[in-house]
Each structure stands twice: as structure tokens, then as C-alpha cells.
Amino acid sequence: MIFDGSGQGWLYYGSYFGGISVRKLSSDLLHTDAATQQEVAIDNRYEGTQVVQHGGYYYLMASATNCCNGPLTGYSIFAGRSTSPTGPFTDKLGVSLLDPRVGGTPVISMNGNRFVGPGHNAVFTDAGGQDWTLYHAVDTTDPYFTPGGINKRPVMLDPLDWIDGWPTVRGGQWASDSVMPAPAAQTGQRSAYVRPAAPNDLLGAVQPSYSDDFGTSTLNPRWSWVRQPESTVAGLDNGAFRFATQAGDLYVDSNTASVLFETAPAGNYAVDVKLNIDLPDSGCCFNYSQGGLLIYGDDDNFIKLGVVSIWNTRQIEFAKELSAVPAQYPRYGNTVLSAPGRDTWLRIVRRASGSGETYTAYSSRDGLTWTRGGVWTHALGEAKIGLYSMGGVGFTSRFDSVTVYSLP
């Protein structure tokens, strides 16, 4: 519930499967006016919302994906803003949270430390004027009360910063993993918190021996197949790699989809693809037709980033699968990114980290402006770079390019 500038109360309500709506409250705050109901976020994307007023805007913050998947929880918070409490709420790219190609600017996602699934937040301002957010997260080192049972989701507290008019936790560093300065509790106090610099994955030089614009008549021999499909399913076509969606999948023990792969460079690198998958702009249901980019160890160990149809929505899924895992632990987990376009650019940045690697996801609707998403950790070693197109027949993924970069 919020009050607008005139003192009018508004109540926001809804759920992941039902969408998010708002109604005007009566003066005694005990009733709502059904005639004023407005939908503000599409179903099958968001839940756990809060509306925060800042700088002349109403910011709808909402959580997406699975809240409670143990160490593979991908819950994340996104925002859209509006000059009206009834919307429309649009993200930093101008995409509506009602668009089937769902909008949303990341506020917090997992960042590669031990905490995953940050979501279901509440925002407050301390006595010194600094904003803070309370949220749940899962500690990957201690995720359950009993294995595979109820998730431990401790309450986290971190500063909320505003950068170029958009909220982000800890300046974009997201969940803290150590003791933080406390909020200011008394009038005249200020928190000792200092906003850190935002993460910045700079790219190095393009690596031509790993990149491909698919401008030749036959595939470069460095590409190989896992489960080679029929020739009618995939091939080069007018400067792109055409790959029809297959009825197969890569999900836990269902490993029937084909993967086109090449060797990845040793060490740290970034890889991006330009993808067009001809899913309709709207409509239901084409579950879970998808295409995208893999960092592929094997059928049970990979990182996946692609555009997928989820009921009436089109979303960018960023997923992790691993094996073996402790008894009753999940093997597959996912989060989502900002809105896909008809053409969508996808990027994964791979960096060595401890005994494994971090994989950071980015997306773009024009190939120029990139939005950072979450970070999965994995121990894939020198895995392959792969392309996939699966989840049901009837659509075609077109990959215009695969571009691999060194990292400085």
C-alpha cells in the first residue's frame, strides 16, 4: 500500500500466476474500489511487490523465478517506474512490465558469492537519508533445515542506491557477504556506508579463431555436434546459422537435444551471440520453446542463457545444471534477465574463481546497450561454447554471429 501526493491510498496485490494489480483504497483504508483496478505487471513473471516513491516516480519492485530451490535458487528483484501509481510501469529500456516480452531492470540478483536467490524485498530510509532494503536470500553452504526440504532463507539487509534514476543494491555489487555499516538510527546521524563502484566487465580483443559470422557456405570444421540432427533441422542460411527447435531437451535426466559446439579459449573470456527466435510476440502456449547459448561441460553440467517462451510471456532464462549433487538436492536452477527483443544479444563472461568459475550474464536488445544479470558459479573447467534450439517443434532459432573476446 502507498499514498500518492494527494493522500489517496492505493493497494497493490497479486501473484506470480495471476499478475500484479492495483486498486484505489477507501478513505478508511478498509475497502477497495473495483472500478479502479488496473493491471500493472503481467502474469507468469512477478510476485512479492513493493512500490517505492523516489524522485517524482513510483517504482514497482518485484521478484521473479523460484524463491526456494536450495543452492540453485535464482530469485531476483526487478523494477519498473511510472509517474502514476496505476502505471504503466516501464524499465530503463522503456519496456513495460505488462509487455509479453517482459520488462524489468535488475535491482539485485546473485553475484557469485555464497548467497543466491535474493528477493521479496522491502525498502526503508534511515535517519540520515540512505535507503536500505531487507530481502531474503539462500546461503549455498547451508541451504536447508533438512536436505531437500524447507529452505533456510535468512533476512538480509543492504544499502539501496539510486544510479541514473534506478535502484540497485550496493551500487550494483548486490548482496553483501561480510559485516556492513549499520543504518543511521538517530536524527543527525549518517551511516558509514560508502557506495562502491559498480562492477564493470570490460572486454578485450575479439578472438577470430573462436568467432564466427556464419558467412560461408559450410560450417567451419571447428564446430561439432552432440547428437547431430537431420540436415533439415540445422544449417547455414543467408549469413546465419539456422537451427529449428527440437522436441528434445537438456534438463536433469532428459538429455535428448542436439548441441552445436566449439572449443572455448583457455582461461577467461566472454562470448556473445546475436539470436532471433521466431516465437510470436504474444500468445499462449509454446512451453518451453527456446534457443540460446551454452557453456557446456556435458549434458549434466552446463550454464545456459537463452530466450524462452513461458506460458504467455517471452523471457531470457539464465540457468545452471550440475551433477553429482548431495541426495535430495536440486540439479537445475534458473533466474531471468531483462526483456528480450525480436533480435536479442546474449553474453556470458567467464572468469576463473577459486576452485571453479563465475559466469555473468548480459543481454541487449540492440547490441549496443547491455544490461547485466545474475552470476552463477560452476566448476566446468575448460568447457565448450555451444548453441541450442529445443523445447518443442515449430520455431526456428537464427544465430547471426558468435563473437568471443579475451578479457583484460
Secondary structure, 3 states (H helix, E strand, C coil): CEECCCCCEEEEEEECCCEEEEEEECCCCCCEEEEEEEEEECCCCEEEEEEEEECCEEEEEEEECCCCCHHHCCCEEEEEEECCCCCCCECCCCCECCCCECCCEEEECCECCCEEEEEEEEEEECCCCCEEEEEEEEECCCCECCCCCCECCCEEEEEEEEECCEEEEHHHCCCCCCCCCCCCCCCCCCCCCCCCCCCCCCCCCECHHHCECCCCCCCCCCCEEECCCCCCCEEECCCCEEEECECCCEECCEECCCEEEEECCCCCEEEEEEEEECCCCCCCCCCCCEEEEEEEEECCEEEEEEEEEECCEEEEEEEEECCCCCCCCCCEEEEECCCCCCEEEEEEEEEEECCEEEEEEEEECCCCCEEEEEEEEECCCCCEEEEEEECCCCCEEEEEEEEEEECC
